[in-house]
Amino acid sequence: MIVAGFGFRSGVTLAALQDALARAGGAKGVTHLATLAAKAAGLEPLGRALGLPVLALDPALLRDIATPTRSARVEALFGTSSVSEAVALVAAGPGARLRGPRAVSADGTATAAIAEGAG
């Protein structure tokens, strides 16, 4: 499984989500999109555009997930330092690894990271 994980602000646009994904390496090979359960509706337009399912994760699953990107604000809110990296890793399953650090959309409203599952 190859998962593109997303973190984004309220009111994010489809264009910003697409831009973040492109900057993270693009949709080629991606099998699922993932984000926090409370934000899943905001990711649905991208899921429809790409024909990919959106996985909605409970924030408790992100606690203590180590990520290469560090944000003290995000860590205080979610217990991990990068939502996009953590949701990608958790959704891709045990032993997953990131293809690279998260990427930020040009307008700063969305981040994306891609993780590959071990299996």
C-alpha positions as CSV (number, residue, x, y, z in Angstrom):
1,M,0.0,0.0,0.0
2,I,1.3,3.5,-0.9
3,V,-0.5,6.2,1.1
4,A,-0.4,10.0,0.6
5,G,-1.0,11.6,4.0
6,F,-2.4,15.1,4.4
7,G,-2.6,17.8,6.9
8,F,-4.4,21.0,6.0
9,R,-6.2,24.1,7.2
10,S,-9.9,24.6,7.1
11,G,-11.1,25.9,3.8
12,V,-8.2,24.3,1.9
13,T,-8.8,24.2,-1.9
14,L,-8.5,21.2,-4.2
15,A,-5.7,23.1,-6.0
16,A,-3.7,23.4,-2.8
17,L,-4.1,19.7,-2.0
18,Q,-3.0,18.8,-5.6
19,D,0.0,21.1,-5.3
20,A,1.1,19.6,-1.9
21,L,0.8,16.1,-3.4
22,A,2.8,17.1,-6.5
23,R,5.5,18.6,-4.4
24,A,5.6,15.4,-2.2
25,G,6.3,13.3,-5.3
26,G,3.0,13.0,-7.1
27,A,0.1,10.6,-7.2
28,K,1.8,7.9,-9.4
29,G,1.5,4.6,-7.5
30,V,-0.5,6.0,-4.6
31,T,-3.3,3.7,-3.6
32,H,-4.9,5.6,-0.7
33,L,-5.2,9.1,0.7
34,A,-5.3,9.6,4.5
35,T,-5.9,12.4,7.0
36,L,-7.4,13.0,10.4
37,A,-11.0,11.8,10.8
38,A,-12.2,15.3,11.5
39,K,-10.7,16.6,8.2
40,A,-11.7,13.7,5.9
41,A,-14.5,15.6,4.2
42,G,-11.9,18.2,3.1
43,L,-9.8,15.5,1.4
44,E,-12.8,13.9,-0.4
45,P,-12.6,16.2,-3.5
46,L,-9.0,15.0,-4.1
47,G,-10.0,11.4,-3.6
48,R,-12.8,11.8,-6.2
49,A,-10.4,13.6,-8.6
50,L,-7.9,10.8,-8.3
51,G,-10.3,7.9,-7.9
52,L,-8.7,7.0,-4.6
53,P,-10.2,6.1,-1.2
54,V,-9.8,8.4,1.7
55,L,-8.8,6.9,5.0
56,A,-10.0,8.8,8.1
57,L,-7.7,8.2,11.1
58,D,-8.4,8.7,14.8
59,P,-5.9,11.3,16.2
60,A,-5.0,8.9,19.0
61,L,-3.3,6.7,16.4
62,L,-0.8,9.4,15.8
63,R,0.5,9.7,19.3
64,D,4.2,9.1,19.5
65,I,4.7,8.5,15.8
66,A,8.2,9.8,15.0
67,T,8.4,12.0,12.0
68,P,11.3,13.7,10.3
69,T,9.6,17.1,10.3
70,R,9.2,18.8,13.6
71,S,6.5,21.3,14.6
72,A,6.1,22.1,18.2
73,R,2.5,23.5,17.6
74,V,1.4,20.3,15.8
75,E,3.0,18.1,18.5
76,A,1.2,19.9,21.2
77,L,-2.1,19.4,19.4
78,F,-1.7,15.9,18.1
79,G,1.2,14.2,19.9
80,T,3.2,13.9,16.7
81,S,5.3,16.5,14.9
82,S,3.7,16.2,11.5
83,V,0.2,15.2,10.7
84,S,0.8,14.4,7.1
85,E,3.8,12.2,7.8
86,A,2.2,10.5,10.7
87,V,-1.1,9.7,8.9
88,A,0.8,8.4,5.9
89,L,2.9,6.1,8.1
90,V,0.0,4.8,10.2
91,A,-2.2,4.2,7.2
92,A,0.5,2.4,5.2
93,G,0.8,-0.1,8.1
94,P,3.5,-1.6,10.3
95,G,7.0,-1.2,8.9
96,A,6.0,1.6,6.5
97,R,8.6,4.2,5.5
98,L,8.3,7.7,4.1
99,R,9.5,8.4,0.6
100,G,10.7,11.8,1.9
101,P,9.7,14.6,4.3
102,R,6.4,16.4,4.0
103,A,5.9,19.0,1.3
104,V,4.0,22.2,1.7
105,S,1.6,23.7,-0.9
106,A,2.6,27.0,-2.4
107,D,-0.1,28.8,-0.5
108,G,0.9,27.1,2.8
109,T,-2.6,25.6,3.5
110,A,-1.8,21.9,2.9
111,T,1.0,19.5,3.5
112,A,1.5,16.0,2.0
113,A,3.8,13.1,2.6
114,I,3.9,9.7,0.9
115,A,4.6,6.4,2.8
116,E,5.1,2.9,1.4
117,G,3.9,-0.1,3.4
118,A,6.3,-2.9,4.1
119,G,4.0,-5.6,2.6
